[in-house]
């Protein structure tokens, strides 16, 4: 039997190795690095293939593929969203992703993306807030599930947040957050109502999981001069904000054809004006225009962010060594003799 050639081997980052890699580099440093990588790709937005994610919806959740390419490298992510999984002791979101070389079509890397998606989602949130939010040291974090700690640490590392006001309908989730974030340089304030959580906070992050048209924030709760980071509304029929808040806000999105289907703006007419975040970074559209403006980042996640995250991890493999090699490409000595390769394996 022929041993696989070096070209046939593909680096694979397992969950165990992803955790080792992130802890080796430092969680907050990874957040900062990811935000820089994502921002760099947003600045070259026109170079990318762009399409709304390909979604297969069911009564209990969604399974999606998120592809993109910059013409040199291709990437995709497989991801699900099943809020009811938690009742079975399962993750709401799981994911894996792949990078490939456009010139040959050969895969360059296969990786877990459950942890990596949590990291890149939080890094994207804080990156957007860096461009849109008022200067603030306090953030309300409404929804204290699997994404919450990542959001808190990203805003600390990238935006200078020092106080996080925590609220969840399940007090056990808030306690989990308090435990996990202890000793990380944040003042943590557990709150018993969302109204209490937003007191004194000029940044409000909503990151709830239920697949429903919820009203986590009502119009009367949101005063002038705040930035809302709406993360939880990310598929049709799933929102977190009252419609009237949107009508008072400057709305910033990743990719309008996707966000209009999945984001908070699904509540508004299809031609309602929104600003693409990459345009703010490119200087072709304004961000926050005055101190009293409400800015809303209607975050649903887009394939370019996953591409950036995968490419960042790929760039760290040699430095860290936290990966395995997978024999996943058939590589006969003669490219025309795939059948002969099969026979010789006997």
LOFI-996811 format. One line per field, with one value per residue (C-alpha): residue in three letters; x, y, z negated. Coordinates in pm, 1 decimal, always signed. Example, Ala and Ser with C-alpha at 12.3 -4.5 7.8 and 13.67 -1.06 7.14 Angstrom:
<pts>
type	ala; ser
u	+1230.0; +1367.0
v	-450.0; -106.0
w	-780.0; -714.0
</pts>
This chain:
<pts>
type	unk; unk; unk; unk; unk; unk; unk; unk; unk; unk; unk; unk; unk; unk; unk; unk; unk; unk; unk; unk; unk; unk; unk; unk; unk; unk; unk; unk; unk; unk; unk; unk; unk; unk; unk; unk; unk; unk; unk; unk; unk; unk; unk; unk; unk; unk; unk; unk; unk; unk; unk; unk; unk; unk; unk; unk; unk; unk; unk; unk; unk; unk; unk; unk; unk; unk; unk; unk; unk; unk; unk; unk; unk; unk; unk; unk; unk; unk; unk; unk; unk; unk; unk; unk; unk; unk; unk; unk; unk; unk; unk; unk; unk; unk; unk; unk; unk; unk; unk; unk; unk; unk; unk; unk; unk; unk; unk; unk; unk; unk; unk; unk; unk; unk; unk; unk; unk; unk; unk; unk; unk; unk; unk; unk; unk; unk; unk; unk; unk; unk; unk; unk; unk; unk; unk; unk; unk; unk; unk; unk; unk; unk; unk; unk; unk; unk; unk; unk; unk; unk; unk; unk; unk; unk; unk; unk; unk; unk; unk; unk; unk; unk; unk; unk; unk; unk; unk; unk; unk; unk; unk; unk; unk; unk; unk; unk; unk; unk; unk; unk; unk; unk; unk; unk; unk; unk; unk; unk; unk; unk; unk; unk; unk; unk; unk; unk; unk; unk; unk; unk; unk; unk; unk; unk; unk; unk; unk; unk; unk; unk; unk; unk; unk; unk; unk; unk; unk; unk; unk; unk; unk; unk; unk; unk; unk; unk; unk; unk; unk; unk; unk; unk; unk; unk; unk; unk; unk; unk; unk; unk; unk; unk; unk; unk; unk; unk; unk; unk; unk; unk; unk; unk; unk; unk; unk; unk; unk; unk; unk; unk; unk; unk; unk; unk; unk; unk; unk; unk; unk; unk; unk; unk; unk; unk; unk; unk; unk; unk; unk; unk; unk; unk; unk; unk; unk; unk; unk; unk; unk; unk; unk; unk; unk; unk; unk; unk; unk; unk; unk; unk; unk; unk; unk; unk; unk; unk; unk; unk; unk; unk; unk; unk; unk; unk; unk; unk; unk; unk; unk; unk; unk; unk; unk; unk; unk; unk; unk; unk; unk; unk; unk; unk; unk; unk; unk; unk; unk; unk; unk; unk; unk; unk; unk; unk; unk; unk
u	+0.0; +136.2; +170.9; -22.1; +187.5; +246.8; +19.5; -264.3; -249.6; -475.6; -430.9; -727.1; -797.5; -1004.5; -1201.5; -922.8; -655.7; -865.3; -894.6; -520.1; -443.4; -673.3; -546.1; -185.9; -233.3; -465.4; -842.4; -842.1; -544.9; -726.3; -1028.3; -811.2; -637.7; -965.8; -1117.4; -815.8; -835.7; -1209.9; -1173.8; -898.9; -1128.5; -1418.6; -1191.1; -1153.8; -1521.4; -1574.5; -1318.6; -1528.1; -1795.5; -2106.0; -2428.7; -2681.9; -2616.6; -2787.9; -3036.1; -3245.7; -3512.6; -3719.3; -3967.1; -3688.9; -3395.0; -3184.3; -2882.7; -2678.6; -2382.8; -2188.6; -1947.4; -1723.0; -1398.4; -1156.6; -1042.2; -731.7; -876.9; -1222.0; -1391.6; -1717.0; -1877.8; -2141.3; -2345.3; -2671.9; -2899.6; -3127.7; -3242.3; -3427.0; -3100.7; -3018.6; -3305.6; -3128.6; -2792.0; -2671.5; -2521.0; -2756.4; -2490.8; -2227.8; -2004.7; -1706.7; -1532.1; -1287.0; -1037.2; -933.6; -691.2; -880.9; -601.1; -616.9; -939.1; -740.4; -841.3; -591.9; -743.2; -1042.9; -1142.7; -1396.3; -1587.5; -1817.9; -1559.6; -1420.0; -1767.1; -1819.3; -1485.5; -1541.6; -1899.8; -1780.7; -1483.3; -1714.9; -1949.3; -1668.6; -1516.8; -1849.0; -1884.5; -1536.2; -1669.3; -2024.0; -2057.5; -2010.2; -1717.1; -1839.2; -1704.5; -2031.4; -2222.9; -2553.4; -2537.7; -2888.5; -2882.4; -2612.7; -2583.2; -2297.6; -2197.8; -2206.4; -1855.1; -1701.7; -1891.9; -1786.5; -1417.3; -1419.7; -1569.4; -1315.7; -1019.1; -1129.1; -1355.6; -1227.1; -1542.0; -1479.7; -1833.6; -2073.8; -2432.5; -2573.3; -2933.6; -3095.9; -3442.3; -3259.6; -3063.9; -2844.8; -2712.4; -2617.0; -2445.4; -2252.7; -2132.4; -2033.0; -1828.0; -1657.4; -1569.4; -1434.1; -1078.8; -1072.4; -1060.2; -1432.7; -1681.1; -1973.6; -2322.3; -2596.7; -2938.5; -3290.3; -3458.3; -3346.4; -3439.1; -3190.6; -2923.8; -2933.0; -2907.7; -2593.6; -2488.7; -2434.6; -2374.2; -2649.8; -2581.2; -2872.4; -2773.3; -3069.8; -3133.9; -3509.5; -3634.3; -3920.9; -4017.9; -3930.4; -3925.3; -3617.3; -3598.1; -3909.9; -3901.3; -3931.8; -3622.6; -3383.7; -3276.4; -3073.2; -2701.5; -2672.1; -2531.8; -2726.1; -2542.5; -2827.0; -2675.0; -2955.8; -3187.6; -3027.2; -3292.6; -3643.9; -3896.7; -3631.0; -3593.2; -3514.6; -3606.1; -3936.8; -3989.9; -4011.9; -3650.9; -3540.5; -3732.4; -3537.2; -3195.6; -2921.6; -2904.4; -2575.3; -2559.2; -2314.9; -2481.6; -2829.2; -2972.2; -2906.4; -2985.7; -3322.1; -3424.6; -3268.1; -3200.5; -3402.4; -3475.8; -3699.2; -3961.2; -3925.4; -4009.1; -3753.2; -3633.3; -3587.0; -3247.4; -2956.4; -2579.6; -2331.3; -2061.3; -1778.2; -1871.9; -1814.4; -1468.1; -1394.9; -1499.3; -1780.6; -2064.8; -2095.3; -2102.7; -2227.4; -2323.2; -2399.7; -2389.3; -2765.1; -2798.4; -2900.7; -2681.4; -2784.2; -2554.4; -2801.1; -2558.5; -2652.1; -2303.6; -2167.1; -1939.4; -1654.9; -1617.5; -1580.1; -1333.6; -1127.8; -1135.7; -1032.7; -750.3; -630.0; -619.8; -446.8; -178.6; -116.8; -67.8; +308.4; +358.9; +146.0; +155.3; -192.3; -329.7; -344.3; -296.8; -589.9; -545.9; -846.4; -726.8; -684.6; -341.7; -233.0; +115.7; -54.3; -350.8; -529.2; -498.8; -734.9; -870.1; -519.5; -454.3; -765.1; -648.6; -301.5; -450.4; -550.2
v	+0.0; +341.4; +597.7; +920.0; +1197.2; +1523.0; +1695.6; +1458.8; +1549.2; +1828.0; +2003.9; +1941.3; +2147.7; +1943.6; +2092.6; +1987.9; +2155.3; +2469.3; +2509.3; +2458.4; +2707.3; +2977.5; +2936.2; +2933.0; +3264.5; +3413.1; +3452.7; +3832.6; +3845.5; +3610.5; +3843.9; +4143.3; +3952.6; +3825.4; +4175.1; +4304.8; +4017.2; +4066.7; +4442.7; +4390.3; +4171.7; +4416.6; +4683.4; +4468.3; +4368.2; +4418.4; +4142.0; +3868.9; +3641.7; +3720.0; +3526.5; +3484.6; +3164.3; +2853.9; +2758.8; +2449.0; +2540.1; +2307.3; +2356.3; +2312.5; +2490.5; +2559.7; +2406.1; +2641.9; +2658.6; +2985.9; +3007.2; +3283.8; +3339.9; +3626.4; +3472.5; +3318.4; +3120.5; +2966.4; +2901.4; +2768.3; +2697.8; +2442.0; +2563.1; +2478.9; +2671.1; +2459.4; +2646.4; +2341.4; +2143.4; +2291.5; +2094.6; +1777.7; +1889.2; +1975.0; +2292.0; +2535.3; +2603.7; +2366.4; +2429.8; +2324.3; +2494.1; +2446.8; +2656.2; +2560.1; +2679.7; +2834.1; +2751.4; +2374.3; +2321.5; +2128.4; +2182.2; +2371.6; +2318.2; +2161.3; +2298.3; +2283.4; +2611.9; +2588.6; +2761.3; +2964.2; +3096.8; +3215.0; +3395.1; +3556.5; +3659.6; +3843.4; +3993.4; +4120.3; +4275.5; +4465.2; +4564.6; +4717.5; +4894.9; +5042.0; +5221.0; +5298.1; +5313.6; +5614.9; +5605.2; +5395.6; +5177.0; +4995.6; +4739.8; +4566.4; +4199.3; +4058.7; +3684.0; +3504.1; +3180.0; +3028.1; +3352.0; +3587.0; +3554.2; +3588.1; +3913.0; +4050.6; +3979.1; +4107.3; +4439.1; +4461.8; +4391.5; +4598.2; +4873.6; +4921.7; +4806.5; +4763.5; +4700.4; +4434.9; +4435.4; +4083.6; +3973.8; +3647.6; +3506.1; +3207.5; +3317.2; +3007.9; +3142.6; +3471.3; +3283.4; +3080.3; +3405.6; +3551.0; +3241.6; +3224.4; +3594.9; +3625.8; +3756.8; +3886.0; +4256.5; +4329.2; +4467.9; +4226.7; +4340.0; +4074.0; +4224.6; +4096.1; +4282.8; +4400.9; +4755.4; +4730.1; +4592.9; +4888.9; +5152.2; +5355.7; +5140.2; +5313.6; +4981.7; +4719.3; +4368.5; +4131.0; +3769.7; +3544.1; +3207.1; +3143.1; +3111.2; +3356.2; +3716.3; +3825.8; +4176.0; +4177.2; +4556.4; +4772.0; +5120.8; +5299.8; +5119.4; +5270.2; +5630.0; +5855.8; +5811.8; +5435.1; +5163.5; +4837.7; +4521.6; +4288.2; +3941.1; +3696.9; +3769.8; +3564.5; +3376.5; +3433.2; +3465.1; +3536.2; +3892.3; +4065.6; +4432.9; +4616.9; +4753.5; +5112.0; +5097.0; +5025.8; +5327.3; +5553.0; +5403.3; +5429.3; +5066.4; +4903.8; +4556.7; +4310.9; +4200.3; +4345.2; +4056.2; +3823.1; +4060.7; +4160.7; +3795.4; +3704.4; +4019.1; +4269.1; +4454.2; +4166.9; +4366.6; +4661.1; +4717.0; +4556.1; +4895.9; +5049.9; +5229.1; +5053.9; +5111.1; +4836.1; +4827.4; +4783.2; +5117.6; +5293.9; +5139.4; +5235.7; +5596.2; +5591.4; +5608.3; +5779.5; +5588.9; +5758.9; +6113.5; +6273.5; +6204.1; +6149.3; +5906.8; +5546.4; +5314.3; +4953.3; +4680.4; +4423.7; +4133.2; +3802.2; +3676.0; +3658.6; +3417.4; +3667.8; +3678.0; +3298.6; +3316.0; +3568.4; +3349.6; +3036.3; +3218.2; +3355.8; +3005.3; +2870.0; +3133.2; +3021.6; +2649.3; +2653.9; +2878.6; +2672.8; +2318.4; +2247.1; +2038.9; +1687.3; +1570.5; +1410.9; +1180.2; +1309.2; +1360.2; +1066.3; +1122.3; +848.3; +864.1; +898.4; +1140.2; +934.5; +608.4; +649.1; +296.9; +149.8; +325.6; +158.4; -185.9; -142.5; -70.6; -437.5
w	+0.0; +96.1; -181.6; -115.6; +34.8; -149.0; +103.0; +10.1; -358.1; -484.2; -820.5; -1052.1; -1362.5; -1605.4; -1894.0; -2131.5; -1917.8; -1864.2; -2240.3; -2282.3; -2004.9; -2147.0; -2502.7; -2379.0; -2197.2; -2463.1; -2429.1; -2420.1; -2183.3; -1945.0; -1958.9; -1870.5; -1590.9; -1447.1; -1448.9; -1256.8; -1008.2; -954.2; -919.5; -663.4; -455.8; -493.3; -344.4; -31.1; -26.6; +350.9; +426.7; +265.7; +407.3; +204.4; +166.2; -114.4; -302.1; -168.9; -439.7; -503.8; -757.7; -972.0; -1255.4; -1510.8; -1352.0; -1047.6; -872.2; -656.0; -419.9; -402.1; -103.5; +29.1; +219.8; +278.3; +607.6; +451.2; +161.5; +124.5; -208.8; -342.0; -677.5; -768.9; -1065.7; -1237.1; -1471.5; -1690.1; -2003.8; -2141.0; -2150.6; -2489.3; -2646.6; -2532.1; -2663.2; -2312.1; -2165.7; -1992.5; -1728.9; -1587.2; -1287.7; -1081.4; -791.0; -507.3; -312.6; +40.6; +305.7; +597.6; +843.9; +784.8; +591.0; +329.8; -33.6; -246.6; -591.6; -764.1; -1103.2; -1378.9; -1386.4; -1687.8; -1906.1; -1616.8; -1525.9; -1883.2; -1868.6; -1527.7; -1614.2; -1922.4; -1738.6; -1463.3; -1720.9; -1889.1; -1554.1; -1448.9; -1783.7; -1743.9; -1435.9; -1552.4; -1930.9; -2156.5; -2395.0; -2684.6; -2961.5; -3040.6; -2834.2; -2896.3; -2796.7; -2759.5; -2701.6; -2898.8; -2703.3; -2503.3; -2325.5; -2625.4; -2767.2; -2421.6; -2366.6; -2704.2; -2647.7; -2289.7; -2398.2; -2680.8; -2452.2; -2152.0; -2287.7; -2642.7; -2823.1; -3196.9; -3329.4; -3201.7; -3324.0; -3287.4; -3241.4; -3135.9; -3192.9; -3344.0; -3654.6; -3619.6; -3288.5; -3453.2; -3736.1; -3479.1; -3320.5; -3655.1; -3733.8; -3393.7; -3380.8; -3733.8; -3749.2; -3391.0; -3470.0; -3437.4; -3687.1; -3664.0; -3764.3; -3772.8; -3699.7; -3757.0; -3469.4; -3124.5; -3231.1; -3517.1; -3282.2; -3044.3; -3319.9; -3252.4; -2958.1; -2624.0; -2450.8; -2458.0; -2329.8; -2280.6; -2219.7; -2290.0; -2126.3; -2097.6; -1740.0; -1777.8; -1706.0; -2057.6; -2203.7; -2422.4; -2399.9; -2382.4; -2234.6; -2567.9; -2702.2; -2447.9; -2496.0; -2270.1; -2215.1; -2253.9; -2031.5; -2000.2; -1903.5; -1798.2; -1762.1; -1840.0; -1546.7; -1271.3; -1075.2; -938.2; -1218.6; -1483.4; -1612.2; -1941.7; -1903.0; -1882.9; -1533.2; -1658.7; -1778.1; -1422.5; -1294.0; -1532.6; -1454.5; -1198.8; -1085.9; -981.5; -828.1; -677.1; -351.1; -287.1; -76.1; -370.5; -656.2; -510.1; -530.3; -864.2; -1067.0; -1266.0; -940.8; -828.0; -1021.8; -779.5; -409.6; -174.4; -51.5; -397.7; -398.9; -568.4; -553.3; -477.5; -744.3; -495.7; -337.6; -670.2; -692.7; -332.6; -399.8; -144.4; -399.7; -738.7; -1065.1; -1381.7; -1284.4; -1623.1; -1994.0; -2028.7; -1739.7; -1807.5; -1603.7; -1546.6; -1419.0; -1283.9; -1302.9; -1140.3; -1052.9; -699.5; -514.9; -476.2; -855.8; -863.0; -573.9; -772.5; -1083.0; -894.0; -720.7; -1054.4; -1204.7; -893.5; -938.2; -1297.7; -1228.5; -1174.3; -1476.9; -1715.4; -1576.8; -1710.7; -1425.2; -1283.3; -926.7; -743.7; -446.4; -251.0; +107.6; +343.1; +496.4; +741.9; +894.0; +1231.6; +1205.7; +1474.4; +1280.5; +986.2; +1041.3; +1036.6; +707.0; +565.3; +682.0; +536.4; +193.9; +159.0
</pts>
